[in-house]
Amino acid sequence: MDLVGRVKGIVLNPKQEWQTIAGETTTIADLYKSYIVILAAIGPVASIIGMSIIGISLPFAGSYRVPIGSSLSSAIVQYVLILAGVYILALVINALAPTFSGEKNINQAFKVAAYSYTPGWLAGIFMMIPALGILGILGLYGLYILYLGLPLLMKAPPEKAMGYLVAVIVAAIVIFAIIGAISHTFISYPMPGMR
């Protein structure tokens, strides 16, 4: 698989790219090796650079750099949990398929989970400059990509696709909120009186 070509296709022309993806027989292991482990690392690596090298600007207190050990441990935990989170989301997508008249297929569910999170992983680059972290909201474009791919790959009828989409979005929010909360427990933030 051509990583750059796939990223460009899924971001710039998702309707056509989902048609291509639907016919592929990519395994879960192949997706991890050639796509997920690379893209999922963008945010954690950028956050190490942003928090420990560039630093975080604090109102009335100046700039603060998170100790490298803290940001590194947080990034490692975040990375491992993201890798697990994609798999958990795929399990949820697959389990919900019959509820919305779709077909259970773990490989297709995994493709939906992995490729629809692409914009979120790409938006992780903004963590390199903490002040630009708000631009991570651009990762919400993944919801549109999910909207296009979910009914196609899981073969859900159009009248049930919106309910399926909402259920998957709620599951994804819960999964990735837990990941964020856990990884942030490894960061030491400045406290009053701290130098």
VENJO-V521703 format. One record per helix or strand. SS is the DSSP state (hx for helix, st for strand). FROM is the first residue (numbers start at 1). TO is the last residue. Records with the same first field share a line. If there is no record, write none. Layout:
# VENJO-V521703
SS->FROM-TO ; FROM-TO
This chain:
# VENJO-V521703
hx->3-12 ; 14-23 ; 28-39 ; 41-54 ; 68-100 ; 106-116 ; 118-128 ; 130-154 ; 158-184
st->56-58 ; 62-64
